[in-house]
Amino acid sequence: MKKFSTILCMGLMLMAVSSLTAQDKKSKLKVWSYQEDLEAYIDAGNFGYRATHPDVDVTYVSIPTPDFPYKLDEVLKTGNGAPDVICLEDSFVRRYVELGCLLPLDDLYKEVKAKMSDYPMKVGSYDGHVYAMSWQVYPGAMFYRRSLAKKYWGTDDPKEVQKKVASFDTLLKTARELKKKSNGKCRMLSTTEDLFRPYLGARKKPWVVDDKLYIDPVMEKYMEVCKIFYDEDLDCFASQWDELWYASMNDDVVDDKGKPVEVMCYFLASWGLPYILGTEAQDTAGDWAMCTGPSPYYWGGNWIAACKDTKNPDAAKEMIRYIATNDEFNKNVALTTGEIVGNLNVQKQIKKLFSSPYLSGQNHYELFCDVSKKINGSLAQATDMWIESMFMEALEDFVHGKKTKKQALTDFRSEVYKQLGYE
């Protein structure tokens, strides 16, 4: 009995040593993110990253979005406690892509380029190298009220409605006609802020060219159109995210005389369908449809990247490969969550399978997939958020008559130079 006990103890010791050795052989990845989707994809059932990569020990750290860049900057500066893999939001992805702190993904990009949506790859690229990839696309579209389209245009067919907004000039003409035909009751937009992203998407060049501020002519045209909408009372003068903007989605708006006001359309990205209209405009559910609008554009998104000094570059790249590009994984994500994935192989397989009750059965997924192929991702730059904020201030001064267009643009240039150093 004593002999058996000794043998048993030795066996247990060997098993423990073997277990520790196996643990030591595991690759270890520290992942930082500000949103829940990535964590859900890592942990998702039998197709999640953990389930399909049992040889990798993943430590996931969630950081609130406002704090994320500051905490990341701190560890990148000191080199202490930096993560291996990070998730980057649209508002700050370009900052890190251009900063030189990310691991190049050129070899991975060459392998998957043919099957991936182009614009997210362009957003994640800088100076000839790819540094960040995305598993999703966030294309935008024009959502409009079916009942109002039938009432004033005689049809709610997306193909026919698209003809009325095929260009920005056509959209303006349609807005004027709509006001006239409805005797002022129906407005084309709740706010011209909705047109900002489509106009950005129509640019030929980015904000900074050869280290100088460049104001694309299309953005000057946007200023002029906003002024026309304001002067001719073609929108509700709302602001995105305010009560009036949401209320007009539900026919809950009146003019200064107490008469009901109708709003024909909104410009939103793909997330706008479930999280804005689907949540905030339940009173009008089923009375909506969508078309591409005058210009392809995107709004938002998440990118996955690896820190340049990661001690596990191969494991980090494999996580990026799997989450951003793997066919089976992306198919499961799309069918489970409705996410518009950037994998073209998966798009082709599943895009015909969708229909939205909110859009009265229209296939939103297929349209978003088609729009995403037309988006120019090479316009994205690290300073976009700051420049666009200053531009919108100049726009407001012009629209409300505080400044001429020339003076507003002159002051905009001066402010950009003062804040960012671009002439």
N, C-alpha and C positions, 0 to 999 in steps of 0.2 A: 504494500500500500504506500509505503514511504517512497519507494522507487518510482511508482506511478505518479505520485505527487510531484516529484522532482522533474520528471519528464514533462508533465503537464505545464509546470511553471516555465520550463525552458521553451516549450512550444508557444506559450502565450507571449514570452519575451520576443521570440522570433517574429510572431505576427505583429507585435507592436512596432518592432524595428522596420519590418516590411511596410507597414502602414505609413510610418514617418517618412520612409524613403520615397514611397509613392507620392506623398504630399509634397516633398521637396522637388520632385520631378515636375509637378504641376506648374504651368505658366501662371503668373499672377498679373492681373490687370486691375488697375484702379480707374474707374470711370466716373467722370463728373458730368452732371447735367442739371438743367434748370427746369425741365419739364418731365411729365410722367410717361410720355409715350415710349421713350427709349428704355426706361426701366421695365415697362410692360413687355416690350419686344424681347428684352434679355430673358425675362422670366416666363414668357408665354408658353404654356403647355408643352406639347411634344415637338413643336417647331421652333421654340425660343432658342436663344443663343446658349443658355446654360444646358438645356437638354441635348443639344446637338454638339456641344463642345465640353464634355465632362472633364476633359484634361486641363481646363482653364479655371482658375480660381478668381472669380470676379468680385471686386468690392465696389459697390455702387454708392456714390455720394450725391445727394440731391441738395442743390443750393438755390434759394429764391432768385428769380430772374434779375431783380434790381441789384443784388449783391454779387451775382456771378462774375461779371467782368473784373470787379475790384479784387475779389478773392483769387481769381485766376492770374491777374497781373502780379499780385503779391508773390505767389509761389513761383511764377516764371522768373521773376526778378531775383529771388533768393536762391532758387534751385532746390529748395527744401519742400518736400511733400507734393511735388507736382504730379498730376494724374498722368496716366498713359493715354487714355482716350477721352475726348471731350465732345460735348454736343454744343453747337454754336447756332445762335438765332440769326435770322435775317438781318436784324439791326446792327449786329456786331461781328458777323462772320468775316466780312471783308477786312476788318481791322486786323484780325489775327492771321488771315491769309497773307496779308501784305507785310506783316510784322517780322516774318522770318523765324517764327518760333514753332512752326509745325513741320511734321515729317513729310517729305515729298512722297506722293503716291503715284508717280509716273508709271512705274511698272504695272501696278494694279490697273491704272486707267487704260493702258494699252490693251489689256486683256478684256476689259468690259466695255470699252468705248462704243462698239457697234450696237450694243443692246440697251444703252442708257440714254435717257432724255438729255439733250445737249445743254439746255440753259443752266441747270443746277451745276453741271461740271464747269461751265464758264464762270459762274459766280465763285466757285471754289478754286479757280486757277489764277495765277499771277506770274508774270515775267517768264512765261513758257513752262511753268510747272503746275501740277495739280496738288492741292494741299487739303482739300475737303470735298466730301461727296455727300449726296443726299439720297434717302430712300423714297422721297416724295416730290411731288410738284404741286405748286399752289397757283395755278392759272386763274385769271379773272374772267368774268363774263358780265353781261347785262341781264338782270332779272327784271321781268316786267309783269304787270297785272293782266291776266287773260281777259277778265271782264271789261276792263277799260280799253284794251286793245280792240276788242270786238265792238265796243260802244262807239269808239271814235275812228277806228281804222277799218272796221268791218271784218277783221280777221285776227285770230290769235296764233296763227301758224308761225312758228319761229323763223321759217325761211322768208316769209313775207315781211315780218317785223324787222328782220335783219336788213332788208332793203331800205328801211326808213332810218337806219342808223349806221349804214355801211361806211360812212366817213364822218369826220367831225363837222364838216360843212353841212352834210345831209342831216345830221342830228340836230344842228341848230335850226335848220329850216323846218324840220319836223316839230321841234319844240314851239316855234312860232305858230305854226299851223294848228297845233294841238290847243294852244291857249285860245286861239281865235274860234276854233270849232266848238270848244267847250264853254265859250263865253266867260273865260277866265277861271272856270272851276277846276280844270285839270292842269297840273304842272308836270313838265317832263321829269324833273328831278326834285328831290327834297333839298339837296345842296349841291353846288358845283364842286365841292370837295371830292365828290364821288368820281369826278372826271380826272382827278390828279394822276392816279396810277395809269389809266389808259393813255394819257398824254405823255407821261414818262416813258411808257413802253413804245411810243411812236418816235422817240428821238433817234437820230442817226449817230450822234456822238455823245459821250458821257459829259459830266459836269466839268471835269478837269482834263484838258488836253495840252500836252507838252508843258506841264506845270503852270498852266494858266487857266483861269475860269472861262468856261465856254457856255454861253447861253444858247442852246439850240433854238432855232426859229420856231419850232413847234411849241416851246414853252412860252414864247412871247405870244403866240396865237392863243394859247390857253388863257393867258391874262386877258386878252381882248374878249374872248368868249365869256369868261366869268363876269366881266364888266357888262356885257350885253345882257346876260341872264339877270343880273342885278338891276340894271336900269329898266329893263322891259318886264320885270316881274315874272320871270319864267320858271323860278323855283320857289321853295318855301323859306329860303334864307336860313335854313337849319345849319347845324354843324354836326359832323359825324360824331356819334356817340351821345349826343344830347337828347333830351326828352322828345323834342319835336321830330327829330330824325326817326326815332323808334315809333312815335305815335302815328306818323304818316304811313307807316307800313300797315297799320290797322284801320285806316279810314277814320282816325280819331283827331282830325285837325280842322280848324275853322279859320277863316280870314278875320281881318279886323272888324268886319261887319257881322260876324257870327255865322257866316255861311260856310257850309262844308267845303273842304278842299280835297281834291284827289291827287295822288302822286302816281305817275305811270311806272317809273323804273328806278332801280338801284344798281350801282356797279360794285360787285363784291368778288372776292376770291372764292375758291372752292370751299374753304372753311365757313364762308358766309351762309351757305345753304343750311347746314345743320345747326350752327352755333349762333347765327344772327336771325335769319328769317325763321328757321324752324323753331327757335326758342322765343323770340320776341314778337313774331307776327303770326301767332297761332290762330287769331281771328280770321285771317285771310288764307289759311292753309288750303291748298288745292286750287287756288286762283292765280297761281304763278306759272311762268314759263321762263326760258332763258335762250339767249342767242349770243353770238360772239361779241357783238358791238363793233365800234369803229377801229379798234386797235388791240392786238394781243398784248397782255401784260400779266405780271405776277405780283403777288402781295403776300409776304411772309415766307415761312419755311424754316427747316432745321437741317443743319449739316453736321456730319460726324467726321472727326479728324483725330490725329495722334500728335502728341507733343514731340518735338524734335529730339529731346533727350531721353525719351522712354528707354528703359532697359530691356524692353520686350517688343522690339519693332515688328517682328514677324507675327506675334500674337495680336498686336494692335492692328496690323494691316488685315489680318484674317477676320477680326471682329468687324472692321469697316467693310470688307468684302462681303461678308455674310449679310449684315444688316442692310447695307445700301444696294447690293447688287444680286444676291442669290435669288434665283427664279422661284424656287419652292417657298422660301421664306416670304418673299414679297407677295406671292399669290395668296398665301395664308393671311397676311396682313390686310390685303385689299378686301378679301372676301369676309374677313372677320370684322373689320372696322369701317370699311368703306373708303379708306385712305386712297387718294389718287397717287399711285406709286409711279416712280420714275423709270422703272424697268419696262422697256418697250416690248419685250417678249411677253411679259405678263399682261401689259395693256392689251395687246392683240388677242390674247387668249380670253380675256374676261370682259372687255369693254361692252360687249353686246348683251351682257347678262343683267344690266342694271335698269331700273326704272324708279322714279321718285314719286311717291304719292303726293308729296307736297307740290310737285310740279305737274300734277294731274297725269302721271305716268310717263313723263318725258325722260329719256335716258340722259341724265346729266353727266354720267361718267365718260361716255363716249365723246361728248362735246369738249369736256375738259382735257381729255387726252389729245384731241386734235388741236386745241388752242395751244397747249404746252409746247408743241413742236414748232410753233411760229415765234416763240419768245426769244428775244435777244439778251442773253445773260452777260454778254461782254460789256454792258453799260455799267455794271455794278462797280462801285469804288468805296474805299474805306470812309471817305468824308461825306458820303451821300446824305446821311441823316442830318448832319449839321448844315450843309448847304441847302438842303430842301426845307429845313425849318426856317432859315433866313429868307429863302425865296417866298415862302408862304406869308411871312410877315410883310414883305414888299408887296405881294399880291393884294393882301387885305387893304393896305394903305391906298393902293390904286383903285380897287373896286369901290371903296367907300368914299372916294373923292378927296382923300387927304393929300394925295400926290398925283402928278401926271405919271403916265407910264414911263416916260424918260427919266423923271426924277426918282421914281421908285426903283428902277433898274440901276441907276447911278448909285443910289444909297445901298442897294443890295451888293453891288460890286465892292463898295467901300467896306461894308461889314464883313464880307468874305475875306477881303485882304487883311483886315484888322484881326479877325479871329483865326484864320487859317494860313494867311500869307500868300494866297493866290491872287495875282493881279487880274 
